[in-house]
């Protein structure tokens, strides 16, 4: 019996955005399900919906806000049995580009109820199973186009330091932009 992987896309990304990653995982023998959610919906509602969607014993892979959801869900719901998790460009410590974008009326409207997630905050992994973090270092993406340069290493939307999780098992830096993390064969 093959292991299951639950994928969670980023904000404003349809489930189909994860199809290339899903196909690669299926070729490697995994069963894949992609969690559908409304990114601008209240964060707590999405966290609880993901807990209901998850089956026991799955691996979890989330991109951007999807990774923030996974981290929060697994920390809040110890009854969900996870084999491990990987976060791809997930701003678990907040997001400077998101704060800048949310300062404008259009940005506040587009981010909806999730905009408070971009405030700086701590991030901690409380599970005994492995947590991997993959952060991009190619600074091109929507965040850079809208908000200008970001400090330090970043993927054009999320700074590498914003992906740091206390207790993570390992982090890999890859020369990818934010949106290309989910289609990169290397990732």
C-alpha positions in Angstrom: 0.0 0.0 0.0 1.4 3.4 -1.0 1.8 6.3 1.3 -0.5 9.3 1.0 0.6 12.9 0.4 -1.7 15.8 1.1 -0.9 18.9 -0.9 -2.0 22.4 0.0 -1.5 25.2 -2.6 -0.7 28.8 -1.9 -3.0 31.9 -1.7 -5.0 32.6 -4.9 -3.7 29.3 -6.4 -6.2 26.7 -7.6 -5.8 23.0 -6.8 -4.6 22.6 -10.4 -1.5 24.6 -9.7 -0.2 21.6 -7.7 -0.8 19.1 -10.6 2.8 18.9 -11.8 4.0 18.2 -8.3 1.2 15.7 -7.8 2.0 13.9 -11.0 5.7 13.6 -10.0 4.7 12.2 -6.6 2.3 9.7 -8.2 5.1 8.5 -10.5 7.2 7.8 -7.3 4.4 5.6 -5.9 2.5 8.0 -3.7 -1.3 8.5 -3.5 -1.9 12.3 -3.7 -4.9 14.4 -2.6 -4.9 18.2 -2.9 -6.7 20.2 -0.2 -9.1 22.8 -1.7 -9.6 26.0 0.4 -10.3 29.6 0.0 -7.1 31.5 0.9 -8.9 34.8 1.8 -11.3 32.9 4.1 -10.7 33.0 7.9 -7.5 31.2 8.7 -8.9 29.2 11.6 -11.7 27.9 9.4 -9.1 26.7 6.8 -7.0 25.1 9.6 -10.0 23.1 10.9 -11.1 22.2 7.3 -7.6 20.8 6.6 -7.7 18.8 9.8 -11.0 17.2 8.7 -9.6 16.6 5.2 -6.5 14.9 6.4 -6.4 11.1 6.8 -4.2 9.5 9.3 -0.6 8.6 8.4 -0.2 11.1 5.5 2.7 13.2 4.5 1.9 16.9 4.0 3.4 19.3 1.5 2.3 22.9 1.4 3.3 25.9 -0.8 3.3 29.4 0.6 0.1 29.9 2.6 -0.7 26.2 2.2 2.5 25.5 4.2 1.4 27.9 6.9 -1.9 26.1 7.1 -0.2 22.7 7.4 2.2 23.9 10.1 -0.6 25.4 12.1 -3.0 22.5 11.6 -0.4 19.9 12.7 0.5 22.0 15.7 -3.1 22.5 16.8 -4.5 19.1 16.0 -2.4 16.4 17.6 -5.0 13.8 16.7 -4.0 14.1 13.0 -1.4 11.4 12.4 1.3 12.8 10.1 4.4 11.0 8.8 6.1 14.3 8.1 5.8 17.6 6.3 7.6 19.8 3.8 6.9 23.5 3.5 7.7 25.2 0.2 8.4 29.0 0.4 6.0 29.2 3.4 6.1 32.5 5.3 5.5 30.9 8.7 7.2 33.9 10.5 5.2 36.5 8.6 5.8 38.2 5.3 7.2 41.6 4.6 5.9 41.6 1.0 2.4 40.7 2.3 2.5 43.5 4.9 3.6 46.0 2.2 0.8 44.7 -0.2 -1.8 44.8 2.6 -1.1 48.4 3.3 -3.0 49.3 0.1 -6.8 49.1 -0.2 -6.6 46.6 -3.1 -4.1 44.4 -1.1 -6.4 44.3 1.9 -9.3 43.3 -0.2 -7.4 40.6 -2.1 -6.0 39.1 1.1 -9.3 39.1 3.0 -9.2 37.5 6.4 -5.7 36.1 6.0 -3.9 39.4 6.0 -3.0 39.2 9.7 -0.9 36.2 8.9 1.7 38.4 7.4 2.5 40.1 10.7 5.8 38.9 12.3 5.4 36.0 14.6 7.3 32.9 15.9 7.0 29.5 14.3 7.7 26.2 16.0 7.4 22.6 15.1 6.0 20.5 17.9 5.9 17.0 16.3 8.5 14.2 16.5 8.2 13.4 12.8 10.5 15.3 10.3 9.7 18.8 9.0 11.6 19.9 5.9 11.6 23.5 4.7 12.5 24.5 1.2 13.1 28.2 0.5 13.7 29.9 -2.8 16.6 32.3 -3.4 15.8 33.7 -6.9 14.3 37.1 -6.2 11.7 37.4 -8.8 8.0 37.2 -8.3 4.8 39.1 -7.7 6.1 40.5 -4.3 9.1 42.1 -5.9 7.1 43.5 -8.9 4.5 45.1 -6.5 6.7 45.9 -3.5 10.2 46.4 -4.8 13.3 44.7 -3.4 13.1 42.5 -0.3 16.0 42.3 2.2 18.4 39.3 2.3 17.9 36.1 0.4 14.4 35.8 -0.9 12.2 34.2 -3.7 10.7 37.5 -4.8 7.8 37.1 -2.3 9.1 35.4 0.8 12.4 36.1 2.6 14.4 33.0 3.5 14.4 34.1 7.2 10.5 34.2 7.1 10.5 30.4 6.4 12.5 29.5 9.5 10.7 27.1 11.9 12.1 26.4 15.3 12.6 22.6 15.5 12.6 22.0 11.8 14.6 18.9 10.8 16.3 20.4 7.7 16.1 23.4 5.3 17.2 23.5 1.7 17.8 26.6 -0.3 17.1 26.4 -4.0 17.6 29.0 -6.8 13.9 29.3 -7.6 11.3 32.0 -7.5 8.3 31.8 -5.3 5.8 30.5 -7.9 8.3 28.1 -9.5 8.9 26.2 -6.3 5.9 24.0 -7.1 7.0 23.1 -10.6 10.7 22.7 -10.1 12.0 19.1 -10.7 14.9 19.9 -8.3 12.4 20.8 -5.5 
